[in-house]
Amino acid sequence: MSGKEVVLAILASLVLLGCNKNREPEGIANLDDFMAKKEAGMFGYGGFLFKYNPHDCQISVNVKRHQVRLQNDSQKNWLQVHLTKFPSSKGETIELELRYMSGGDEIVNRTAMETVKTAEGKFWLWDHQNNMGIILPQCW
């Protein structure tokens, strides 16, 4: 490569990097995608990590412990949410513990989520720090 070609390559790279400044932050796109979903389950990394399907899944609720468990019939894929309180309105922040099965491993995450949407008997809870959320049917 000649000196002129190197300079042109560097300039092209700088122009492309400059264009990236105008892109939306990744978390906003994920939140918009999440709020458009209708199915109960857990959303992260741009898609569902667990999706509740009423044809082959079950819901279990422990009202006293503020726990909701969604699992498929084989119990190989599941999501368990232990909340400090059940959500009741948009805008509230709730601390919770998520446990879910992913790729054969149990993942545990303690976090706080904001209720970003309520509709059709469901609550959309979003973790702004980790760009993930859960949609819970109101079953309590």
CORMO-V628574 format. One record per backbone hydrogen bond with DSSP energy under -1.0 kcal/mol. CO is the residue of the C=O (numbers start at 1). NH is the residue of the N-H. E is the energy in kcal/mol with one decimal. If there is no record, write none. Layout:
co=CO nh=NH e=E
co=CO nh=NH e=E
//
This chain:
co=2 nh=6 e=-2.0
co=3 nh=7 e=-2.1
co=4 nh=8 e=-2.2
co=5 nh=9 e=-2.2
co=6 nh=10 e=-2.4
co=7 nh=11 e=-2.5
co=8 nh=12 e=-2.4
co=9 nh=13 e=-2.0
co=10 nh=14 e=-2.3
co=11 nh=15 e=-2.3
co=12 nh=16 e=-2.2
co=13 nh=17 e=-2.5
co=14 nh=18 e=-2.2
co=15 nh=19 e=-1.6
co=16 nh=20 e=-1.1
co=19 nh=22 e=-1.3
co=20 nh=23 e=-1.3
co=25 nh=29 e=-1.3
co=26 nh=30 e=-2.1
co=27 nh=31 e=-2.4
co=28 nh=32 e=-2.5
co=29 nh=33 e=-2.5
co=30 nh=34 e=-2.7
co=31 nh=35 e=-2.7
co=32 nh=36 e=-1.0
co=34 nh=37 e=-1.5
co=40 nh=52 e=-3.1
co=41 nh=135 e=-3.0
co=42 nh=49 e=-3.1
co=42 nh=50 e=-1.6
co=43 nh=133 e=-2.8
co=44 nh=47 e=-1.6
co=47 nh=44 e=-3.1
co=50 nh=42 e=-2.5
co=53 nh=56 e=-1.4
co=56 nh=73 e=-2.7
co=58 nh=71 e=-2.1
co=60 nh=69 e=-3.0
co=62 nh=67 e=-2.1
co=66 nh=83 e=-3.0
co=67 nh=62 e=-2.3
co=68 nh=81 e=-3.2
co=69 nh=60 e=-2.6
co=70 nh=79 e=-3.0
co=71 nh=58 e=-3.1
co=72 nh=75 e=-1.9
co=77 nh=72 e=-2.5
co=78 nh=101 e=-1.9
co=79 nh=70 e=-3.1
co=80 nh=99 e=-2.5
co=81 nh=68 e=-2.4
co=82 nh=97 e=-2.3
co=89 nh=92 e=-1.2
co=92 nh=115 e=-3.0
co=94 nh=113 e=-2.7
co=95 nh=84 e=-2.3
co=96 nh=111 e=-2.4
co=97 nh=82 e=-2.6
co=98 nh=109 e=-2.4
co=99 nh=80 e=-3.6
co=100 nh=107 e=-3.2
co=102 nh=105 e=-1.9
co=105 nh=102 e=-3.0
co=107 nh=100 e=-2.1
co=109 nh=98 e=-3.2
co=111 nh=96 e=-2.8
co=113 nh=94 e=-3.0
co=114 nh=116 e=-1.0
co=114 nh=126 e=-2.8
co=115 nh=91 e=-3.7
co=117 nh=124 e=-2.8
co=119 nh=122 e=-2.1
co=121 nh=138 e=-3.5
co=122 nh=119 e=-1.8
co=123 nh=136 e=-2.6
co=124 nh=116 e=-2.3
co=124 nh=117 e=-1.1
co=125 nh=134 e=-2.3
co=126 nh=114 e=-2.8
co=127 nh=131 e=-1.2
co=127 nh=132 e=-1.2
co=132 nh=127 e=-3.4
co=133 nh=43 e=-3.4
co=134 nh=125 e=-3.1
co=135 nh=41 e=-1.9
co=136 nh=123 e=-2.5
co=137 nh=139 e=-1.2
//
